[in-house]
Structure formats: C-alpha cells, structure tokens
Amino acid sequence: MGTMGPRLTGAWPTAELLRQYPNWENALDEEAEPGQDETTLRPSNVQDTITEAVTFTAAIATLANGVTCPAILELNAFEPYGVNVLTKDQEGWRLSADAGDRWTPFCETWLPESERMPGVALSDESIFPLKIVSVLRSRVSGAPYVLTIKKDGTLDAT
C-alpha cells in the first residue's frame, strides 16, 4: 500500500499533484488517522504503470471543441467506471458508467443545488464526443486506456 506523498480527504488531486503522482488509491487502512476518513486518497507506491492497486489514475480529457483538461480515471480491477474532468477552477464534473455500459453525467441530487458539483449534458456538442486517455499504461495490456464517450453515452469502439 502507498506510504509516500500527501493525503487528500474529501478532495481530488490537483493537476499539479497528478503530474507528480499519476496513480492514487484509497487510504482505507488510515481511516482512523486524525483528519482522514473513507474518502482519503494517497499516492500509490507504483507510479510508472497502472496496477491492480490503483483506483484512480491521471488522464487527459479532450473535449469535442478541442480543449484539453486534466482528468482522473476511476478504475475497479482495471475496468474504468468513472471519469472526473478537472476544469480551470478545479471544480470539474464527473461521468460514470452504469451496468448497461452507458456513461451518464453524475449529479449529486441528494445535495442542495448550491452545493452540487457542476454537471454536464451529453447533448453538449462542445464536450461530446469526449476522449479520455490515461497518462500511464496498464500493466495488463501494456497500453494506455483510451475511451471515447459519444453523445448517447456509449463508448466508441474505434
């Protein structure tokens, strides 16, 4: 498990931290530490490839309008299931994959509207299709993750 680097509780790594530490994991074994809880993230010990211990890895998001943003790809046993696109103001927005292999915008409907993270619509032609490429390669495939999320929420197979 990771022991080096900062601990982030209730926050995503900044673009600067993602450049320094592209791979992150949950610090669940440190949950009892002061100021930490189940949301605490730490850099993974392995920073040159994506391994099974990695739950979050740095990526680059390319919006349909050509704008690029840092992103955090969420993984479960090497399978991407979410992406957090970080905007200039560091708030960003999130998409998640559902059981039907469709990606949907994430909306924190349980929070008051003023406290929710910004959202996006799949119909936004300045964003979709959205291409996500991991910075590092997967230890399993030897290649980076490349996902293109189309305007209907499906992945482009090319």
Stockholm file with secondary structure:
# STOCKHOLM 1.0

chainA/1-158         MGTMGPRLTGAWPTAELLRQYPNWENALDEEAEPGQDETTLRPSNVQDTITEAVTFTAAIATLANGVTCPAILELNAFEPYGVNVLTKDQEGWRLSADAGDRWTPFCETWLPESERMPGVALSDESIFPLKIVSVLRSRVSGAPYVLTIKKDGTLDAT
#=GR chainA/1-158 SS CCCSSCCBSSSCCCHHHHHHCCEEEECGGGTTSTTCCTTCEEECSCCSSBCTTCSEEEEEEECTTSCEEEEEEEEETTEEEEEEECCTTSCCEEEEECTTSCEEECCCTTSCGGGSCCCCCTTCTTTCSEEEEEEEEBTTTSSEEEEEECTTSCBCCC
#=GC SS_cons         CCCSSCCBSSSCCCHHHHHHCCEEEECGGGTTSTTCCTTCEEECSCCSSBCTTCSEEEEEEECTTSCEEEEEEEEETTEEEEEEECCTTSCCEEEEECTTSCEEECCCTTSCGGGSCCCCCTTCTTTCSEEEEEEEEBTTTSSEEEEEECTTSCBCCC
//
